[in-house]
Amino acid sequence: MKINSKYLLAGILSLVLIGGFGNAFAATNIVNNGSFENAGCGPLFDTVFTPDSTTITGWTVGLASIDWICGYWTAQDGSNSIDMSGNAAGSVSQDITTIAGAVYDVQFYMSGNTDSGNIIKQLTATAAASSGPFTYDTTGHPSGTNWELKSFPFTATGATTTLTFTSDEPNAYGAALDNVSVVLSRCPAGFDLVDDACVPSNQNPVAGELVPLNTTALFISSLSSSAIWMVPAILGIAGVGIYFIQTRTHKDN
C-alpha cells in the first residue's frame, strides 16, 4: 500500500514577534560622528579655527572658525553640537563614500545662537550638485532649547561625495547644527536596494536558492511529479537570518 506523506524542513536562524510582519531594517547612517561627539571639548565650548581636520573626528573646519559646543547649550543628540560661526562665519565638511548614480537623503537638526545677530539664522548645505539655504527662526527659542529637522536629497556623481555645511551669518552668532545623517534611499538604474546595499537587479532567486530575509516573494517551481520546492522570504528585523522551506513528497511501501 502506497502512502503519500509530506516532510517539512525549515531552517530558521531567528524568530521575531513584533505584533505583525514587516521590513524593519534601520537605514545605515554613512556619516562619521554626525553628532560631533568625540572627547576634548569643554568645558562650555571651543572655537576651532581653519584649517583643522583633527579636532572634531570626521570633520574638517573651513572658512574662518566654528564653535564646538559642549555645555553652552543643550545638544539635540548627545552632548555636543556646532555653532556654525565661531569668531566669524565658518564651515564643516566631510567626505562620504557613495555610489555614482545613487540617491541619498541628508537629514540634520538646526537651531541658532540667540546671544546676538540675526533673528533668522541661515546656513547652506551642499552635497554633489544639490545645494540650498536652510533657515531657523529663533523667536521665542533661547539657544539650544528648540531644534528643527531639515532634509534634502542628492544624487552622487562618484565614489566620494563631500557634504558641507556653511554659515551664512556675517557675524559670530550663527546657526546651530547637530545630528547629521546620510542614508542610501535609491540605487542607480539596474540595481535594487537590499539591506542598505545596491545589488544587480538580475540576481533573482531561483528554486532551492537561499533568499534574502527582506525579499517579499514566494517562489514555487515544479521539479517533477513527486517534488515541489518552495523558497519563501520571510520578513523580520534581524539583518541576519535566511529562511527557506523545502517541501518534499515521497512514497513509503
Stockholm file with secondary structure:
# STOCKHOLM 1.0

chainA/1-253         MKINSKYLLAGILSLVLIGGFGNAFAATNIVNNGSFENAGCGPLFDTVFTPDSTTITGWTVGLASIDWICGYWTAQDGSNSIDMSGNAAGSVSQDITTIAGAVYDVQFYMSGNTDSGNIIKQLTATAAASSGPFTYDTTGHPSGTNWELKSFPFTATGATTTLTFTSDEPNAYGAALDNVSVVLSRCPAGFDLVDDACVPSNQNPVAGELVPLNTTALFISSLSSSAIWMVPAILGIAGVGIYFIQTRTHKDN
#=GR chainA/1-253 SS CCEEEEEEEEECSCCCCSSSCCCCCCCCCCSTTTTCCCSCCCSSEEEEESSBSSSSTTCEEEESEEEEESSSSCCSSSSCEEESBSSSBEEEEEEEECCTTCEEEEEEEEEECCSSSCSEEEEEEEETTEEEEEEEECTTCCTTSCCEEEEEEEECCSSEEEEEEEECCSSSCCEEEEEEEEEEEECCTTEEEETTEEEETTCCCCTTCCCCTTCCCEEEEEEETTEEEEEECCCCSCSCCCCEEEEEEEEEC
#=GC SS_cons         CCEEEEEEEEECSCCCCSSSCCCCCCCCCCSTTTTCCCSCCCSSEEEEESSBSSSSTTCEEEESEEEEESSSSCCSSSSCEEESBSSSBEEEEEEEECCTTCEEEEEEEEEECCSSSCSEEEEEEEETTEEEEEEEECTTCCTTSCCEEEEEEEECCSSEEEEEEEECCSSSCCEEEEEEEEEEEECCTTEEEETTEEEETTCCCCTTCCCCTTCCCEEEEEEETTEEEEEECCCCSCSCCCCEEEEEEEEEC
//
